[in-house]
Amino acid sequence: MTDAIPHGTGETHDGARLLRYELALSHPRERVWAAVATPEGLSGWLCAADVLEPRLGGAVTLRWLNAGPEGIHHGHVTAWDVDRVAEYTVDLHGRIRFHLEAEGPAVTVLRFTNEFPGDDALHLDCLAGWHNHFEFLADALAGRPKDWTTWSSRRWQELRKEYANHTDDTAGTAGGSGL
């Protein structure tokens, strides 16, 4: 059974965008950690980690496998607590944080945040993009890593439309995005 991916939320504070997702994944924390904090795990659902020095201050280069040369982003590990917190701050995507908490031996809660500068269009792009990648994560954890040769933007476009409609329906709520 694939874990359901709830919609993310978004806020704007002083020009910075902050996206949040909270996912209950039916896998032990060690397995989820491997997916978000190792090159092998990341490539199954998110990107290639061409460089990943697993320590605070370590270098990181993430290469999105569904993009061309513009999909390569460099930065540093800005938080690292083995089996609990992996945070990467990279150009374009800003601060990307994965915080894991075990809820028993077979369930992990993943609290994800992404903070970046950007306009409303990028905000929606990122909400849809992360949602789509978290669907890939659920599949990868279930033993079905993403085959990047089959990637298309169709699902991302559907999600972006959902997020845009949700934002339009709830405009004016606290935080400025409605999500």
Residue frames as a rotation matrix with the C-alpha (Angstrom) as fourth column:
MET 1
0.579 0.815 0.000 0.00
0.815 -0.579 0.000 0.00
0.000 0.000 -1.000 0.00
THR 2
-0.365 -0.674 0.643 1.36
0.640 -0.683 -0.353 3.42
0.676 0.283 0.680 -0.94
ASP 3
-0.426 0.153 -0.892 1.30
0.770 -0.456 -0.446 6.05
-0.474 -0.877 0.076 1.80
ALA 4
0.545 0.674 0.499 -1.13
0.816 -0.563 -0.131 8.89
0.193 0.479 -0.857 1.06
ILE 5
-0.644 -0.765 0.024 0.57
0.755 -0.640 -0.142 12.23
0.124 -0.074 0.990 0.55
PRO 6
0.357 0.786 -0.504 -1.35
0.818 -0.524 -0.237 15.10
-0.450 -0.328 -0.830 2.16
HIS 7
0.599 -0.094 0.795 -1.25
0.492 -0.740 -0.459 18.54
0.632 0.666 -0.397 0.59
GLY 8
-0.434 -0.809 -0.396 1.53
0.884 -0.295 -0.364 20.80
0.177 -0.508 0.843 1.76
THR 9
0.733 0.586 -0.345 1.02
0.650 -0.753 0.101 24.22
-0.201 -0.298 -0.933 3.24
GLY 10
-0.201 -0.816 0.542 2.74
0.866 -0.407 -0.290 27.45
0.457 0.411 0.789 2.41
GLU 11
0.671 0.304 -0.676 3.37
0.613 -0.741 0.275 30.78
-0.417 -0.599 -0.684 4.09
THR 12
0.221 -0.625 0.749 5.12
0.571 -0.540 -0.619 34.00
0.791 0.564 0.237 3.20
HIS 13
0.749 -0.082 -0.657 7.20
0.574 -0.415 0.706 35.87
-0.331 -0.906 -0.264 5.78
ASP 14
0.409 -0.600 -0.687 9.17
-0.251 -0.798 0.548 39.00
-0.877 -0.051 -0.477 4.85
GLY 15
0.341 -0.200 -0.919 9.44
-0.935 -0.178 -0.308 37.86
-0.102 0.964 -0.247 1.22
ALA 16
-0.795 -0.606 -0.025 10.59
-0.606 0.794 0.050 34.33
-0.011 0.055 -0.998 2.09
ARG 17
0.249 0.842 -0.479 8.39
-0.763 0.475 0.439 31.37
0.597 0.256 0.760 1.19
LEU 18
-0.705 -0.396 0.589 8.03
-0.681 0.608 -0.407 28.51
-0.197 -0.688 -0.699 3.65
LEU 19
0.104 0.688 -0.719 6.49
-0.689 0.571 0.447 25.22
0.717 0.449 0.533 2.58
ARG 20
-0.540 -0.213 0.815 5.57
-0.783 0.483 -0.392 22.45
-0.310 -0.849 -0.427 5.02
TYR 21
0.140 0.552 -0.822 4.58
-0.558 0.730 0.395 18.83
0.818 0.403 0.410 4.62
GLU 22
-0.368 -0.217 0.904 3.92
-0.864 0.440 -0.246 16.26
-0.345 -0.871 -0.350 7.31
LEU 23
0.132 0.320 -0.938 3.86
-0.722 0.680 0.130 12.66
0.679 0.660 0.321 6.15
ALA 24
0.206 -0.039 0.978 3.21
-0.745 0.642 0.183 9.51
-0.635 -0.766 0.104 8.16
LEU 25
0.046 -0.318 -0.947 5.20
-0.879 0.438 -0.190 6.84
0.475 0.841 -0.259 6.34
SER 26
0.850 0.366 0.380 4.68
-0.506 0.767 0.395 3.16
-0.147 -0.528 0.837 7.11
HIS 27
0.531 -0.784 -0.323 8.39
0.281 0.522 -0.805 2.40
0.800 0.337 0.497 7.26
PRO 28
0.574 -0.381 -0.725 10.96
0.793 0.037 0.608 2.37
-0.205 -0.924 0.324 10.07
ARG 29
0.858 -0.220 -0.464 12.95
-0.151 -0.972 0.181 5.55
-0.491 -0.085 -0.867 10.65
GLU 30
-0.104 -0.980 0.171 16.22
-0.042 0.176 0.984 3.96
-0.994 0.095 -0.059 9.50
ARG 31
-0.193 0.114 0.975 14.70
0.896 0.425 0.128 3.21
-0.400 0.898 -0.184 6.09
VAL 32
0.826 0.520 0.219 13.29
0.564 -0.771 -0.296 6.73
0.015 0.367 -0.930 5.68
TRP 33
0.575 -0.702 -0.420 16.61
-0.200 -0.618 0.760 8.20
-0.793 -0.353 -0.496 6.83
ALA 34
-0.348 -0.729 0.589 18.44
0.425 0.437 0.792 6.27
-0.836 0.526 0.158 4.13
ALA 35
0.159 0.505 0.848 16.01
0.985 -0.025 -0.169 7.69
-0.064 0.863 -0.501 1.56
VAL 36
0.930 0.301 0.209 16.51
0.316 -0.948 -0.042 11.34
0.186 0.106 -0.977 2.56
ALA 37
0.765 -0.643 0.043 20.13
-0.513 -0.567 0.645 11.35
-0.390 -0.515 -0.763 3.71
THR 38
-0.092 -0.822 0.562 22.13
0.124 0.551 0.825 9.11
-0.988 0.146 0.051 1.37
PRO 39
-0.557 -0.169 -0.813 23.02
-0.720 -0.390 0.574 9.43
-0.414 0.905 0.096 -2.31
GLU 40
-0.981 0.181 -0.063 21.54
0.129 0.867 0.481 5.99
0.142 0.464 -0.874 -3.00
GLY 41
-0.397 0.883 -0.250 18.28
0.774 0.176 -0.608 6.83
-0.492 -0.435 -0.754 -1.31
LEU 42
-0.174 0.308 -0.935 17.87
-0.150 -0.947 -0.284 10.32
-0.973 0.091 0.211 -2.77
SER 43
-0.823 -0.226 -0.520 18.30
-0.519 -0.069 0.852 9.11
-0.228 0.972 -0.061 -6.35
GLY 44
-0.850 0.517 0.105 15.27
0.527 0.835 0.157 6.80
-0.007 0.189 -0.982 -6.00
TRP 45
0.111 0.986 -0.126 12.82
0.984 -0.127 -0.127 9.66
-0.141 -0.110 -0.984 -5.54
LEU 46
0.681 0.175 -0.712 14.33
0.300 -0.953 0.053 13.13
-0.669 -0.249 -0.701 -5.63
CYS 47
0.823 -0.504 -0.263 17.70
-0.544 -0.565 -0.620 13.75
0.164 0.653 -0.739 -7.24
ALA 48
0.496 -0.783 -0.376 21.25
0.601 0.622 -0.503 12.53
0.627 0.024 0.779 -7.60
ALA 49
0.930 -0.358 -0.082 23.50
-0.157 -0.590 0.792 13.65
-0.332 -0.724 -0.605 -4.76
ASP 50
0.706 -0.708 -0.032 26.68
0.126 0.169 -0.977 14.10
0.697 0.686 0.209 -6.76
VAL 51
-0.607 -0.790 0.088 28.35
0.031 -0.134 -0.991 15.36
0.794 -0.599 0.105 -3.58
LEU 52
0.626 0.730 0.273 27.01
-0.257 -0.138 0.957 14.72
0.736 -0.669 0.101 -0.08
GLU 53
-0.583 -0.802 -0.129 29.34
0.002 0.158 -0.987 15.13
0.813 -0.576 -0.091 2.88
PRO 54
0.309 0.880 -0.359 27.17
0.340 0.250 0.906 13.80
0.888 -0.403 -0.222 5.74
ARG 55
-0.248 -0.369 -0.896 28.12
0.967 -0.156 -0.204 16.31
-0.064 -0.916 0.395 8.43
LEU 56
0.719 0.470 -0.512 27.30
0.501 -0.861 -0.087 19.83
-0.482 -0.194 -0.855 9.51
GLY 57
0.341 -0.566 -0.750 28.95
-0.472 -0.793 0.384 22.20
-0.813 0.224 -0.538 7.04
GLY 58
-0.373 -0.486 0.790 29.59
0.350 0.715 0.605 19.43
-0.859 0.502 -0.096 4.50
ALA 59
-0.727 0.055 -0.684 29.32
-0.601 -0.533 0.596 20.18
-0.332 0.844 0.421 0.80
VAL 60
-0.154 0.708 0.690 26.28
0.367 0.689 -0.625 19.05
-0.917 0.157 -0.366 -1.15
THR 61
-0.749 0.059 -0.660 25.53
-0.613 -0.438 0.657 19.06
-0.251 0.897 0.364 -4.87
LEU 62
-0.207 0.790 0.578 22.04
0.166 0.610 -0.775 17.95
-0.964 -0.064 -0.257 -5.83
ARG 63
-0.894 -0.085 -0.441 21.21
-0.418 -0.200 0.886 17.19
-0.163 0.976 0.143 -9.46
TRP 64
0.025 0.978 0.205 17.53
-0.535 0.186 -0.824 16.90
-0.844 -0.090 0.528 -10.29
LEU 65
-0.719 -0.372 0.588 17.14
0.131 0.757 0.640 13.92
-0.683 0.537 -0.496 -12.63
ASN 66
0.155 0.819 0.552 14.09
0.906 0.105 -0.410 15.36
-0.394 0.564 -0.726 -14.38
ALA 67
0.887 0.051 -0.459 15.91
-0.061 -0.972 -0.227 18.56
-0.458 0.229 -0.859 -15.42
GLY 68
0.689 -0.683 0.241 18.86
0.429 0.117 -0.896 19.52
0.584 0.721 0.373 -17.58
PRO 69
-0.328 -0.943 -0.049 21.94
0.656 -0.190 -0.731 21.50
0.680 -0.272 0.681 -16.55
GLU 70
-0.319 0.278 0.906 19.72
-0.459 -0.882 0.109 24.04
0.830 -0.381 0.409 -14.77
GLY 71
0.731 0.660 -0.174 18.79
-0.231 0.479 0.847 21.24
0.642 -0.579 0.503 -12.34
ILE 72
0.069 -0.785 -0.616 22.21
0.746 0.450 -0.491 21.21
0.663 -0.425 0.616 -10.60
HIS 73
0.685 0.243 0.687 22.32
-0.233 -0.821 0.522 23.00
0.691 -0.517 -0.505 -7.24
HIS 74
-0.221 -0.886 -0.407 25.26
0.438 0.283 -0.853 23.47
0.871 -0.367 0.326 -4.88
GLY 75
0.485 0.341 0.805 25.25
-0.503 -0.645 0.576 24.21
0.715 -0.684 -0.141 -1.18
HIS 76
-0.687 -0.713 0.139 26.01
-0.460 0.280 -0.843 22.86
0.562 -0.643 -0.520 2.27
VAL 77
-0.057 0.578 -0.814 24.60
0.657 0.636 0.405 20.60
0.752 -0.511 -0.416 4.93
THR 78
-0.387 -0.044 0.921 23.15
-0.347 -0.919 -0.190 23.10
0.854 -0.393 0.340 7.41
ALA 79
0.119 0.300 0.946 21.82
-0.979 0.197 0.061 20.62
-0.168 -0.933 0.317 9.99
TRP 80
-0.026 -0.173 -0.985 22.73
-0.437 0.888 -0.144 16.99
0.899 0.427 -0.099 10.58
ASP 81
-0.261 0.037 0.965 21.53
-0.914 0.311 -0.260 14.74
-0.310 -0.950 -0.048 13.40
VAL 82
-0.852 -0.202 -0.482 21.91
-0.429 0.797 0.425 11.13
0.299 0.569 -0.766 12.28
ASP 83
-0.750 0.631 -0.199 18.59
0.614 0.776 0.148 9.31
0.248 -0.011 -0.969 11.92
ARG 84
-0.093 0.752 -0.653 16.64
0.791 -0.342 -0.507 12.48
-0.604 -0.564 -0.563 12.80
VAL 85
0.705 0.332 -0.627 17.51
0.036 -0.899 -0.436 15.64
-0.709 0.284 -0.646 10.83
ALA 86
-0.341 -0.735 0.586 19.04
0.845 0.033 0.533 16.21
-0.411 0.677 0.610 7.41
GLU 87
0.710 0.526 -0.467 19.01
0.296 -0.826 -0.480 19.78
-0.638 0.203 -0.743 6.14
TYR 88
-0.290 -0.740 0.607 20.54
0.918 -0.037 0.394 21.03
-0.269 0.671 0.690 2.93
THR 89
0.498 0.371 -0.784 20.74
0.102 -0.923 -0.372 24.67
-0.861 0.105 -0.497 1.89
VAL 90
-0.364 -0.559 0.745 21.32
0.781 0.251 0.571 25.00
-0.506 0.790 0.345 -1.84
ASP 91
-0.866 0.044 -0.498 21.09
-0.263 -0.887 0.380 27.73
-0.425 0.460 0.779 -4.44
LEU 92
-0.659 0.716 -0.232 17.61
-0.410 -0.083 0.908 28.13
0.631 0.694 0.348 -5.96
HIS 93
0.037 0.748 -0.663 15.87
0.287 0.628 0.724 25.63
0.957 -0.217 -0.192 -3.65
GLY 94
0.166 0.016 0.986 16.98
-0.719 -0.682 0.133 27.35
0.674 -0.731 -0.102 -0.44
ARG 95
-0.671 -0.369 0.643 16.76
-0.738 0.420 -0.529 25.46
-0.075 -0.829 -0.554 2.85
ILE 96
0.167 0.631 -0.758 15.43
-0.554 0.695 0.457 21.91
0.815 0.344 0.466 2.53
ARG 97
-0.600 -0.378 0.705 14.87
-0.796 0.193 -0.574 20.17
0.081 -0.906 -0.417 5.89
PHE 98
0.123 0.556 -0.822 13.83
-0.201 0.825 0.527 16.59
0.972 0.101 0.213 6.64
HIS 99
-0.541 -0.197 0.818 12.97
-0.830 -0.031 -0.556 15.94
0.135 -0.980 -0.147 10.31
LEU 100
-0.176 0.407 -0.896 12.14
-0.201 0.876 0.437 12.32
0.964 0.257 -0.072 11.19
GLU 101
-0.433 0.107 0.895 10.35
-0.897 0.045 -0.439 10.99
-0.087 -0.993 0.076 14.25
ALA 102
-0.843 0.131 -0.522 9.62
0.010 0.974 0.227 7.33
0.538 0.186 -0.822 14.87
GLU 103
-0.133 0.848 0.513 6.08
-0.991 -0.131 -0.041 6.49
0.032 -0.514 0.857 15.89
GLY 104
0.695 0.243 0.677 6.64
-0.359 0.933 0.033 2.90
-0.623 -0.266 0.735 16.85
PRO 105
-0.144 -0.875 0.462 8.90
0.035 0.462 0.886 0.45
-0.989 0.144 -0.036 15.03
ALA 106
-0.412 0.012 0.911 7.18
0.820 0.441 0.365 0.65
-0.397 0.897 -0.192 11.64
VAL 107
0.627 0.615 0.478 5.93
0.750 -0.644 -0.154 4.24
0.213 0.455 -0.865 11.23
THR 108
-0.516 -0.780 -0.354 7.98
0.802 -0.585 0.120 7.38
-0.300 -0.222 0.928 10.71
VAL 109
0.742 0.644 -0.189 6.64
0.554 -0.747 -0.367 10.92
-0.377 0.168 -0.911 10.66
LEU 110
-0.396 -0.801 0.448 8.52
0.918 -0.348 0.189 13.07
0.004 0.487 0.874 8.19
ARG 111
0.649 0.462 -0.604 8.22
0.458 -0.871 -0.174 16.79
-0.607 -0.164 -0.778 8.84
PHE 112
-0.187 -0.674 0.715 9.53
0.981 -0.092 0.170 18.61
-0.049 0.733 0.678 5.81
THR 113
0.624 0.327 -0.710 10.15
0.262 -0.943 -0.204 22.32
-0.736 -0.058 -0.674 5.35
ASN 114
-0.120 -0.614 0.780 11.48
0.991 -0.115 0.063 24.26
0.051 0.781 0.623 2.38
GLU 115
0.554 0.215 -0.804 12.35
0.380 -0.925 0.015 27.94
-0.741 -0.314 -0.594 2.78
PHE 116
-0.392 -0.638 0.662 13.28
0.889 -0.078 0.452 29.99
-0.237 0.766 0.598 -0.27
PRO 117
-0.466 0.263 -0.845 12.87
-0.203 -0.961 -0.186 33.44
-0.861 0.085 0.501 -1.84
GLY 118
-0.908 0.119 0.401 10.43
0.417 0.349 0.840 33.61
-0.040 0.930 -0.366 -4.72
ASP 119
-0.717 0.693 -0.075 7.21
-0.692 -0.695 0.197 34.85
0.084 0.193 0.978 -6.19
ASP 120
0.050 0.865 0.500 3.73
-0.777 0.348 -0.525 33.32
-0.628 -0.362 0.689 -6.15
ALA 121
0.649 0.179 -0.740 4.37
-0.698 0.526 -0.486 31.29
0.302 0.832 0.466 -9.31
LEU 122
-0.356 -0.847 -0.396 7.52
-0.478 0.529 -0.701 29.66
0.803 -0.060 -0.593 -7.87
HIS 123
-0.581 0.239 0.778 5.62
-0.768 0.155 -0.622 29.04
-0.269 -0.959 0.093 -4.64
LEU 124
0.522 0.848 0.091 3.00
-0.727 0.499 -0.471 27.00
-0.445 0.180 0.877 -6.52
ASP 125
0.397 -0.473 -0.786 5.66
-0.612 0.502 -0.611 25.28
0.684 0.724 -0.090 -8.62
CYS 126
-0.639 -0.760 0.116 7.45
-0.563 0.360 -0.744 24.14
0.524 -0.541 -0.658 -5.47
LEU 127
-0.211 0.648 0.732 4.30
-0.813 0.300 -0.499 22.99
-0.543 -0.700 0.464 -3.65
ALA 128
0.788 0.539 -0.297 3.40
-0.606 0.593 -0.531 20.83
-0.109 0.598 0.794 -6.64
GLY 129
0.208 -0.805 -0.555 6.97
-0.581 0.355 -0.732 19.68
0.787 0.475 -0.394 -7.17
TRP 130
-0.699 -0.473 0.536 7.54
-0.704 0.329 -0.629 18.56
0.122 -0.817 -0.563 -3.58
HIS 131
0.178 0.839 0.513 4.15
-0.767 0.445 -0.462 16.84
-0.616 -0.311 0.723 -3.48
ASN 132
0.783 0.083 -0.616 5.04
-0.553 0.544 -0.631 14.94
0.283 0.835 0.472 -6.67
HIS 133
-0.218 -0.946 -0.240 8.45
-0.566 0.323 -0.758 13.98
0.795 -0.030 -0.606 -5.26
PHE 134
-0.533 0.063 0.844 6.87
-0.796 0.300 -0.526 12.76
-0.286 -0.952 -0.109 -2.02
GLU 135
0.704 0.710 -0.007 4.67
-0.644 0.634 -0.428 10.46
-0.299 0.306 0.904 -4.11
PHE 136
0.441 -0.649 -0.620 7.93
-0.408 0.470 -0.783 9.14
0.799 0.598 -0.058 -5.61
LEU 137
-0.529 -0.639 0.559 9.34
-0.774 0.095 -0.625 8.77
0.347 -0.764 -0.545 -2.07
ALA 138
0.133 0.660 0.740 6.38
-0.817 0.496 -0.295 6.64
-0.562 -0.565 0.605 -0.98
ASP 139
0.907 0.180 -0.380 6.90
-0.395 0.676 -0.623 4.44
0.145 0.715 0.684 -4.04
ALA 140
0.062 -0.972 -0.228 10.67
-0.516 0.164 -0.841 4.20
0.854 0.170 -0.491 -3.47
LEU 141
-0.464 -0.195 0.864 10.14
-0.883 0.182 -0.433 3.19
-0.073 -0.964 -0.256 0.16
ALA 142
0.482 0.725 0.492 7.75
-0.597 0.683 -0.421 0.48
-0.641 -0.090 0.762 -1.10
GLY 143
-0.078 -0.635 0.769 10.51
0.221 0.741 0.634 -0.90
-0.972 0.220 0.082 -3.32
ARG 144
0.426 0.281 0.860 9.63
0.891 0.032 -0.452 0.99
-0.155 0.959 -0.236 -6.49
PRO 145
-0.264 -0.571 -0.778 12.27
0.372 -0.804 0.464 3.70
-0.890 -0.167 0.424 -7.03
LYS 146
0.621 0.535 -0.573 11.53
-0.219 -0.584 -0.782 6.27
-0.753 0.611 -0.245 -9.71
ASP 147
-0.060 -0.544 0.837 12.65
0.883 0.362 0.299 5.38
-0.465 0.757 0.459 -13.22
TRP 148
-0.114 -0.030 -0.993 13.60
0.052 -0.998 0.024 8.87
-0.992 -0.049 0.115 -14.36
THR 149
-0.975 -0.219 0.050 13.43
0.051 0.001 0.999 7.88
-0.218 0.976 0.010 -18.04
THR 150
-0.426 0.892 0.152 9.63
0.838 0.325 0.438 7.68
0.341 0.314 -0.886 -17.63
TRP 151
-0.416 0.251 -0.874 9.20
0.591 -0.656 -0.470 11.07
-0.692 -0.711 0.124 -15.95
SER 152
-0.364 0.337 0.869 6.78
0.683 -0.537 0.494 13.55
0.633 0.773 -0.035 -17.47
SER 153
-0.986 -0.032 0.165 5.37
-0.069 -0.821 -0.567 16.81
0.153 -0.571 0.807 -16.16
ARG 154
-0.333 0.940 -0.072 1.74
0.026 0.085 0.996 15.61
0.943 0.330 -0.053 -16.39
ARG 155
0.212 0.423 -0.881 1.29
0.860 0.347 0.374 14.76
0.464 -0.837 -0.290 -12.68
TRP 156
-0.655 -0.507 -0.560 3.16
0.703 -0.680 -0.208 17.92
-0.275 -0.530 0.802 -11.62
GLN 157
-0.884 0.362 0.296 0.81
-0.101 -0.766 0.635 20.00
0.457 0.531 0.713 -13.81
GLU 158
0.051 0.935 -0.350 -2.24
0.351 0.311 0.883 18.35
0.935 -0.168 -0.313 -12.19
LEU 159
0.049 -0.106 -0.993 -0.88
0.997 0.060 0.043 19.04
0.055 -0.993 0.109 -8.72
ARG 160
-0.900 -0.422 -0.110 0.01
0.425 -0.905 -0.005 22.63
-0.098 -0.052 0.994 -9.55
LYS 161
-0.528 0.793 0.303 -3.54
-0.096 -0.410 0.907 23.23
0.843 0.450 0.293 -10.76
GLU 162
0.281 0.610 -0.741 -4.92
0.684 0.414 0.600 21.71
0.673 -0.675 -0.301 -7.51
TYR 163
-0.298 -0.478 -0.826 -2.68
0.923 -0.365 -0.121 23.95
-0.244 -0.799 0.550 -5.41
ALA 164
-0.970 -0.028 0.243 -3.58
0.121 -0.919 0.374 27.03
0.212 0.392 0.895 -7.49
ASN 165
-0.148 0.988 0.044 -7.30
0.088 -0.031 0.996 26.28
0.985 0.152 -0.082 -7.12
HIS 166
0.260 0.192 -0.946 -6.90
0.908 0.285 0.307 25.74
0.329 -0.939 -0.100 -3.38
THR 167
-0.706 -0.579 -0.407 -5.01
0.671 -0.731 -0.125 29.04
-0.225 -0.361 0.905 -3.06
ASP 168
-0.791 0.469 0.393 -7.73
-0.066 -0.704 0.707 30.87
0.608 0.534 0.588 -5.00
ASP 169
0.131 0.916 -0.379 -10.42
0.365 0.311 0.878 29.33
0.922 -0.254 -0.293 -2.78
THR 170
0.558 0.040 -0.829 -8.71
0.827 0.053 0.560 30.36
0.067 -0.998 -0.003 0.45
ALA 171
-0.257 -0.685 0.682 -6.99
0.582 -0.673 -0.457 33.62
0.772 0.279 0.571 -0.49
GLY 172
0.112 0.224 0.968 -6.60
-0.415 -0.875 0.250 36.06
0.903 -0.430 -0.005 2.32
THR 173
0.895 0.170 -0.412 -5.87
0.265 0.541 0.799 33.54
0.358 -0.824 0.439 5.07
ALA 174
0.767 -0.638 0.059 -3.02
-0.412 -0.420 0.808 34.07
-0.491 -0.645 -0.586 7.52
GLY 175
0.037 -0.861 0.507 0.40
0.292 0.494 0.819 33.69
-0.956 0.118 0.270 6.00
GLY 176
-0.099 -0.046 -0.994 -0.63
-0.639 -0.763 0.099 35.10
-0.762 0.645 0.046 2.63
SER 177
-0.860 -0.275 -0.430 -0.81
-0.510 0.455 0.730 31.95
-0.005 0.847 -0.531 0.55
GLY 178
0.147 0.989 0.025 -3.94
-0.988 0.145 0.050 30.22
0.046 -0.032 0.998 1.75
LEU 179
0.410 -0.041 -0.911 -2.20
-0.247 0.957 -0.154 26.85
0.878 0.289 0.382 1.78
